[in-house]
């Protein structure tokens, strides 16, 4: 994760990454399909799901794609 963040915030990024991966899988999409729809590379989707590496606009794109409110991306984060 990010060496500049606290362990707590790194944990939150990991939980968000896991949530996004599960959301994609449960919706029946591949990384390639999501990437194409929101105009990112498959590698970018992979980094988001594995490393919590994203820009805030990526979260808005993903929330729109999955048709969920942006706040839902943060609901399961303790």
DSSP file (Angstrom, degrees, kcal/mol; ACC not computed):
  #  RESIDUE AA STRUCTURE BP1 BP2  ACC     N-H-->O    O-->H-N    N-H-->O    O-->H-N    TCO  KAPPA ALPHA  PHI   PSI    X-CA   Y-CA   Z-CA
    1    1 A X              0   0    0      0, 0.0     2,-0.6     0, 0.0    51,-0.1   0.000 360.0 360.0 360.0-150.6    0.0    0.0    0.0
    2    2 A X    >   -     0   0    0      1,-0.1     3,-1.5     4,-0.1     8,-0.1  -0.807 360.0-157.7 -98.6 119.0    1.1    3.6    0.5
    3    3 A X  T 3  S+     0   0    0     -2,-0.6    -1,-0.1     1,-0.3     4,-0.1   0.689  92.3  62.1 -67.1 -18.1    4.0    4.2    2.9
    4    4 A X  T 3  S+     0   0    0      2,-0.1    -1,-0.3    -3,-0.0     2,-0.2   0.569  93.0  79.6 -84.2  -9.2    2.8    7.8    3.5
    5    5 A X  S <  S-     0   0    0     -3,-1.5     2,-0.0     1,-0.1     0, 0.0  -0.635  87.0-104.5 -99.6 156.8   -0.5    6.7    5.0
    6    6 A X     >  -     0   0    0     -2,-0.2     4,-2.5     1,-0.1     5,-0.2  -0.333  35.8-108.4 -68.7 158.3   -1.2    5.5    8.5
    7    7 A X  H  > S+     0   0    0      1,-0.2     4,-2.1     2,-0.2     5,-0.1   0.874 121.0  54.9 -56.0 -36.8   -1.8    1.7    9.0
    8    8 A X  H  > S+     0   0    0      2,-0.2     4,-1.9     1,-0.2    -1,-0.2   0.921 109.5  44.8 -63.6 -44.3   -5.5    2.5    9.5
    9    9 A X  H  > S+     0   0    0      2,-0.2     4,-2.2     1,-0.2    -2,-0.2   0.856 110.8  53.9 -70.9 -34.1   -5.9    4.4    6.2
   10   10 A X  H  X S+     0   0    0     -4,-2.5     4,-2.2     2,-0.2    -1,-0.2   0.900 107.9  51.5 -63.1 -39.1   -3.9    1.7    4.4
   11   11 A X  H  X S+     0   0    0     -4,-2.1     4,-2.5    -5,-0.2    -2,-0.2   0.908 108.3  51.4 -62.2 -42.4   -6.4   -0.8    5.8
   12   12 A X  H  X S+     0   0    0     -4,-1.9     4,-2.3     2,-0.2    -2,-0.2   0.897 108.8  50.6 -63.0 -40.2   -9.3    1.3    4.6
   13   13 A X  H  X S+     0   0    0     -4,-2.2     4,-2.5     2,-0.2    -1,-0.2   0.914 110.4  49.9 -63.3 -41.8   -7.8    1.4    1.1
   14   14 A X  H  X S+     0   0    0     -4,-2.2     4,-2.5     2,-0.2    -2,-0.2   0.920 110.6  49.4 -62.7 -43.6   -7.4   -2.3    1.1
   15   15 A X  H  X S+     0   0    0     -4,-2.5     4,-2.4     1,-0.2    -1,-0.2   0.889 111.3  49.5 -63.0 -39.2  -11.1   -2.8    2.2
   16   16 A X  H  X S+     0   0    0     -4,-2.3     4,-2.5     2,-0.2    -1,-0.2   0.911 110.3  50.9 -65.8 -41.8  -12.2   -0.4   -0.6
   17   17 A X  H  X S+     0   0    0     -4,-2.5     4,-2.1     2,-0.2    -2,-0.2   0.924 111.7  47.2 -60.2 -45.2  -10.2   -2.3   -3.1
   18   18 A X  H  X S+     0   0    0     -4,-2.5     4,-2.7     1,-0.2     5,-0.2   0.911 111.3  51.6 -63.1 -42.8  -11.7   -5.6   -2.0
   19   19 A X  H  X S+     0   0    0     -4,-2.4     4,-2.6     1,-0.2    -2,-0.2   0.918 110.1  48.6 -60.7 -44.5  -15.2   -4.1   -2.1
   20   20 A X  H  X S+     0   0    0     -4,-2.5     4,-2.1     2,-0.2    -1,-0.2   0.887 111.9  49.3 -65.2 -38.7  -14.7   -2.9   -5.7
   21   21 A X  H  X S+     0   0    0     -4,-2.1     4,-2.7     2,-0.2     5,-0.2   0.939 113.1  46.3 -64.5 -46.9  -13.4   -6.3   -6.8
   22   22 A X  H  X S+     0   0    0     -4,-2.7     4,-3.0     1,-0.2     5,-0.2   0.887 110.4  53.8 -63.6 -38.7  -16.3   -8.1   -5.2
   23   23 A X  H  X S+     0   0    0     -4,-2.6     4,-1.3    -5,-0.2    -1,-0.2   0.919 111.1  46.2 -61.1 -43.9  -18.7   -5.6   -6.7
   24   24 A X  H  <>S+     0   0    0     -4,-2.1     5,-2.1     2,-0.2     4,-0.5   0.950 115.6  44.7 -63.4 -49.6  -17.3   -6.2  -10.2
   25   25 A X  H ><5S+     0   0    0     -4,-2.7     3,-1.4     1,-0.2    -2,-0.2   0.925 112.9  50.2 -63.2 -45.4  -17.3  -10.0   -9.8
   26   26 A X  H 3<5S+     0   0    0     -4,-3.0    -1,-0.2     1,-0.3    -2,-0.2   0.758 108.3  54.5 -65.6 -23.7  -20.8  -10.1   -8.3
   27   27 A X  T 3<5S-     0   0    0     -4,-1.3    -1,-0.3    -3,-0.3    -2,-0.2   0.533 116.9-116.4 -85.7  -7.2  -22.0   -7.9  -11.2
   28   28 A X  T < 5 +     0   0    0     -3,-1.4     2,-0.3    -4,-0.5    -3,-0.2   0.718  67.9 134.0  83.9  21.8  -20.6  -10.4  -13.7
   29   29 A X      < -     0   0    0     -5,-2.1    -1,-0.3     4,-0.0     2,-0.2  -0.760  47.8-137.2-106.4 151.0  -18.0   -8.2  -15.3
   30   30 A X     >  -     0   0    0     -2,-0.3     4,-2.1     1,-0.1     5,-0.2  -0.579  31.9-110.0 -90.3 164.5  -14.4   -8.8  -16.2
   31   31 A X  H  > S+     0   0    0      1,-0.2     4,-2.8    -2,-0.2     5,-0.2   0.900 121.0  55.6 -59.4 -39.5  -11.7   -6.2  -15.5
   32   32 A X  H  > S+     0   0    0      1,-0.2     4,-2.3     2,-0.2    -1,-0.2   0.907 106.8  48.8 -60.5 -43.7  -11.5   -5.7  -19.3
   33   33 A X  H  > S+     0   0    0      2,-0.2     4,-2.2     1,-0.2    -1,-0.2   0.923 113.4  46.0 -64.1 -45.1  -15.2   -5.0  -19.6
   34   34 A X  H  X S+     0   0    0     -4,-2.1     4,-2.2     1,-0.2    -2,-0.2   0.937 112.0  52.0 -62.8 -45.7  -15.2   -2.5  -16.8
   35   35 A X  H  X>S+     0   0    0     -4,-2.8     5,-2.4     1,-0.2     4,-0.7   0.912 110.5  47.9 -57.2 -45.0  -12.1   -0.8  -18.2
   36   36 A X  H ><5S+     0   0    0     -4,-2.3     3,-0.6     1,-0.2    -1,-0.2   0.918 111.4  50.6 -62.9 -44.4  -13.6   -0.5  -21.6
   37   37 A X  H 3<5S+     0   0    0     -4,-2.2    -1,-0.2     1,-0.2    -2,-0.2   0.857 119.6  34.1 -65.4 -36.8  -16.9    1.0  -20.3
   38   38 A X  H 3<5S-     0   0    0     -4,-2.2    -1,-0.2    -5,-0.2    -2,-0.2   0.335 111.6-115.8-104.3   8.1  -15.3    3.7  -18.1
   39   39 A X  T <<5S+     0   0    0     -4,-0.7     2,-0.3    -3,-0.6    -3,-0.2   0.906  72.3 122.7  61.4  47.6  -12.3    4.3  -20.5
   40   40 A X      < -     0   0    0     -5,-2.4    -1,-0.2    -6,-0.2     2,-0.1  -0.843  66.7 -96.6-122.7 166.8   -9.5    3.2  -18.3
   41   41 A X     >  -     0   0    0     -2,-0.3     4,-1.7     1,-0.1     3,-0.2  -0.474  27.6-119.5 -78.6 157.4   -6.9    0.5  -19.0
   42   42 A X  H  > S+     0   0    0      1,-0.2     4,-2.4     2,-0.2     5,-0.1   0.860 117.4  59.0 -61.9 -34.6   -7.4   -3.0  -17.6
   43   43 A X  H  > S+     0   0    0      1,-0.2     4,-2.3     2,-0.2    -1,-0.2   0.872 102.5  52.5 -61.4 -38.0   -4.1   -2.5  -15.8
   44   44 A X  H  > S+     0   0    0      2,-0.2     4,-2.2     1,-0.2    -1,-0.2   0.910 108.8  49.0 -64.8 -42.3   -5.7    0.5  -14.0
   45   45 A X  H  X S+     0   0    0     -4,-1.7     4,-2.3     1,-0.2    -2,-0.2   0.912 110.7  51.8 -63.0 -41.5   -8.7   -1.5  -12.9
   46   46 A X  H  X S+     0   0    0     -4,-2.4     4,-2.2     1,-0.2     5,-0.3   0.916 109.4  48.8 -61.2 -44.2   -6.3   -4.2  -11.6
   47   47 A X  H  X>S+     0   0    0     -4,-2.3     4,-2.3     2,-0.2     6,-1.6   0.880 110.4  51.6 -64.4 -38.0   -4.3   -1.6   -9.6
   48   48 A X  H  X5S+     0   0    0     -4,-2.2     4,-0.8     4,-0.2    -1,-0.2   0.927 115.9  41.0 -62.3 -44.6   -7.5   -0.2   -8.1
   49   49 A X  H  <5S+     0   0    0     -4,-2.3    -2,-0.2    -5,-0.2    -1,-0.2   0.765 126.0  32.3 -78.8 -25.9   -8.6   -3.7   -7.1
   50   50 A X  H  <5S+     0   0    0     -4,-2.2    -3,-0.2    -5,-0.2    -2,-0.2   0.832 133.4  19.5 -97.5 -38.6   -5.2   -5.0   -5.9
   51   51 A X  H  <5S-     0   0    0     -4,-2.3    -3,-0.2    -5,-0.3    -2,-0.1   0.447  91.3-118.6-117.9  -3.4   -3.5   -1.9   -4.5
   52   52 A X     << +     0   0    0     -4,-0.8     2,-0.8    -5,-0.7    -4,-0.2   0.797  61.6 151.9  65.8  26.0   -6.1    0.7   -3.8
   53   53 A X        +     0   0    0     -6,-1.6     2,-0.3    -9,-0.1    -1,-0.2  -0.813  19.0 121.2 -95.3 108.6   -4.3    2.9   -6.3
   54   54 A X        -     0   0    0     -2,-0.8     2,-0.3    -3,-0.1    -9,-0.0  -0.976  57.4-116.2-156.0 165.0   -6.8    5.2   -7.9
   55   55 A X    >>  -     0   0    0     -2,-0.3     3,-1.6     1,-0.1     4,-1.0  -0.796  38.1-112.0-101.4 153.6   -7.7    8.8   -8.4
   56   56 A X  H >> S+     0   0    0     -2,-0.3     4,-1.5     1,-0.3     3,-0.5   0.849 117.2  60.8 -57.2 -35.2  -10.9   10.2   -6.9
   57   57 A X  H 3> S+     0   0    0      1,-0.2     4,-2.2     2,-0.2    -1,-0.3   0.801  96.3  62.2 -64.4 -25.9  -12.5   10.6  -10.3
   58   58 A X  H <> S+     0   0    0     -3,-1.6     4,-2.6     1,-0.2    -1,-0.2   0.890 101.0  52.3 -63.7 -38.1  -12.0    6.8  -10.8
   59   59 A X  H <X S+     0   0    0     -4,-1.0     4,-2.6    -3,-0.5    -2,-0.2   0.897 108.9  49.1 -65.2 -39.3  -14.4    6.2   -7.9
   60   60 A X  H  X S+     0   0    0     -4,-1.5     4,-2.3     2,-0.2    -1,-0.2   0.910 111.8  49.4 -64.9 -41.4  -17.0    8.5   -9.4
   61   61 A X  H  X S+     0   0    0     -4,-2.2     4,-2.5     2,-0.2    -2,-0.2   0.920 113.2  46.4 -62.3 -44.0  -16.7    6.6  -12.7
   62   62 A X  H  X S+     0   0    0     -4,-2.6     4,-2.7     2,-0.2    -2,-0.2   0.903 110.9  51.5 -66.7 -41.6  -17.0    3.3  -11.0
   63   63 A X  H  X>S+     0   0    0     -4,-2.6     5,-2.5     1,-0.2     4,-0.5   0.923 112.5  46.6 -61.3 -43.5  -20.0    4.4   -8.9
   64   64 A X  H ><5S+     0   0    0     -4,-2.3     3,-0.7     3,-0.2    -2,-0.2   0.923 111.7  51.3 -62.7 -44.0  -21.7    5.6  -12.1
   65   65 A X  H 3<5S+     0   0    0     -4,-2.5    -2,-0.2     1,-0.3    -1,-0.2   0.924 115.6  40.2 -60.6 -45.8  -20.9    2.4  -13.9
   66   66 A X  H 3<5S-     0   0    0     -4,-2.7    -1,-0.3    -5,-0.1    -2,-0.2   0.459 110.0-125.5 -83.7  -0.3  -22.3    0.2  -11.1
   67   67 A X  T <<5 +     0   0    0     -3,-0.7     2,-0.3    -4,-0.5    -3,-0.2   0.927  65.4 129.8  55.5  51.1  -25.2    2.6  -10.7
   68   68 A X      < -     0   0    0     -5,-2.5    -1,-0.2    -6,-0.1     2,-0.1  -0.937  66.5 -97.4-128.2 152.8  -24.6    3.1   -7.0
   69   69 A X    >>  -     0   0    0     -2,-0.3     3,-1.9     1,-0.1     4,-0.5  -0.455  34.8-120.5 -66.4 143.6  -24.3    6.3   -4.9
   70   70 A X  G >4 S+     0   0    0      1,-0.3     3,-1.5     2,-0.2     4,-0.3   0.840 111.6  63.7 -54.5 -35.4  -20.6    7.2   -4.3
   71   71 A X  G >4 S+     0   0    0      1,-0.3     3,-1.5     2,-0.2     4,-0.5   0.758  88.2  70.0 -64.8 -22.4  -21.2    7.0   -0.5
   72   72 A X  G X4 S+     0   0    0     -3,-1.9     3,-0.7     1,-0.3     4,-0.5   0.789  87.5  65.4 -64.5 -26.3  -21.9    3.2   -0.9
   73   73 A X  G << S+     0   0    0     -3,-1.5    -1,-0.3    -4,-0.5    -2,-0.2   0.707 109.8  37.7 -67.0 -17.7  -18.2    2.7   -1.8
   74   74 A X  G X  S+     0   0    0     -3,-1.5     3,-0.9    -4,-0.3    -1,-0.2   0.407  89.5  93.1-112.8   0.0  -17.4    3.8    1.7
   75   75 A X  T <  S+     0   0    0     -3,-0.7    -2,-0.1    -4,-0.5    -3,-0.1   0.873  88.0  45.3 -67.2 -38.1  -20.2    2.2    3.7
   76   76 A X  T 3  S+     0   0    0     -4,-0.5     2,-0.7   -61,-0.1    -1,-0.2   0.455  86.9 107.1 -86.7   0.5  -18.4   -1.0    4.6
   77   77 A X    <         0   0    0     -3,-0.9   -65,-0.1     1,-0.1    -3,-0.0  -0.700 360.0 360.0 -84.8 118.9  -15.2    0.7    5.6
   78   78 A X              0   0    0     -2,-0.7    -1,-0.1   -66,-0.0   -66,-0.1   0.447 360.0 360.0 -83.3 360.0  -14.8    0.6    9.4
